[in-house]
Amino acid sequence: MAEVESFTLDHTAVKAPYVRLIAAEHGNQGDMISNFDVRLVQPNENAIPTAGLHTIEHLLDGLLRDHLASVIDCSPFGCRTGFHLITWGKPSTEDVAIALKESLAEIRDTIEWQDVQGTDKFSCGNYKDHSLFSAKKWSAEILDQGITSDLDVRHVV
């Protein structure tokens, strides 16, 4: 079985919230994609409840694209501590962290239920498992802690 970089990361040595570049890879056609670890809460100390994480996921899928033109996909970790963010090219961790900060601020401050995409049985495979209240609460807590773009020196954006 291939080794997965994320499973070699010492989860006890990181300090969330942060953005970390996992890898930047070139495809056969010369294109480049980057995979970012967008960690919102401290591993093994906290986890965002599924309904809140699900709503954050639906919102980040759209909001991050508004703030970072290269977004391909934003998918939650099974451990419920953050997301994989896949982008075209190689944006800086600081640019990703700023886009994340702006998106979470919108969730906290301006998003209303009607703004959340994919909340009916036709557009979501688990449409009953959403909580905008939880998404707003967690977004505020994450922003209060500050998001860093550098794991070695906590550089809050």
Backbone hydrogen bonds, N-H to C=O, Kabsch-Sander energy under -0.5 kcal/mol:
donor,donor_aa,acceptor,acceptor_aa,energy
5,E,3,E,-0.6
7,F,4,V,-1.4
8,T,5,E,-2.0
9,L,5,E,-0.7
11,H,9,L,-1.2
13,A,10,D,-1.7
18,Y,39,R,-2.1
19,V,148,T,-1.9
20,R,37,D,-2.2
22,I,20,R,-0.6
22,I,35,N,-3.0
23,A,35,N,-1.4
25,E,33,I,-3.0
27,G,31,D,-3.3
30,G,27,G,-1.8
33,I,25,E,-2.5
34,S,87,T,-2.4
35,N,23,A,-2.9
36,F,34,S,-0.5
36,F,85,L,-2.8
37,D,20,R,-3.4
38,V,36,F,-0.8
38,V,83,F,-3.0
39,R,18,Y,-1.9
39,R,37,D,-0.9
40,L,38,V,-0.6
40,L,81,T,-2.3
41,V,81,T,-1.9
45,E,42,Q,-1.7
46,N,42,Q,-1.7
48,I,80,R,-2.9
53,L,49,P,-2.7
54,H,50,T,-2.8
55,T,51,A,-1.8
56,I,52,G,-2.6
57,E,53,L,-2.7
58,H,54,H,-2.2
59,L,55,T,-2.2
60,L,56,I,-3.5
61,D,57,E,-2.3
62,G,58,H,-0.7
62,G,59,L,-0.7
63,L,59,L,-3.2
64,L,60,L,-2.2
66,D,62,G,-1.1
66,D,63,L,-0.5
67,H,63,L,-1.1
68,L,64,L,-1.9
71,V,68,L,-1.4
72,I,86,I,-3.3
73,D,86,I,-1.7
75,S,84,H,-2.5
77,F,82,G,-2.9
80,R,77,F,-1.6
83,F,38,V,-2.4
84,H,75,S,-3.1
85,L,36,F,-2.1
86,I,73,D,-3.1
86,I,84,H,-0.5
87,T,34,S,-2.4
88,W,70,S,-2.8
89,G,32,M,-3.0
96,V,92,S,-2.2
97,A,93,T,-2.7
98,I,94,E,-2.5
99,A,95,D,-2.2
100,L,96,V,-2.6
101,K,97,A,-2.7
102,E,98,I,-2.6
103,S,99,A,-2.1
104,L,100,L,-2.9
105,A,101,K,-2.1
106,E,102,E,-1.8
107,I,103,S,-2.2
108,R,104,L,-2.7
109,D,105,A,-2.7
110,T,106,E,-2.4
111,I,106,E,-2.2
115,D,112,E,-2.4
116,V,112,E,-0.6
116,V,113,W,-1.6
117,Q,115,D,-0.5
123,S,120,D,-1.2
124,C,120,D,-1.2
127,Y,124,C,-0.7
129,D,126,N,-2.1
130,H,128,K,-1.0
131,S,51,A,-1.3
135,A,131,S,-2.2
136,K,132,L,-2.7
137,K,133,F,-2.2
138,W,134,S,-2.8
139,S,135,A,-2.2
140,A,136,K,-2.2
141,E,137,K,-2.1
142,I,138,W,-2.6
143,L,139,S,-2.4
144,D,140,A,-2.3
145,Q,141,E,-1.3
146,G,142,I,-1.4
148,T,17,P,-1.8
149,S,155,H,-1.8
155,H,150,D,-0.6
155,H,153,V,-1.3
156,V,154,R,-0.8
157,V,147,I,-2.8
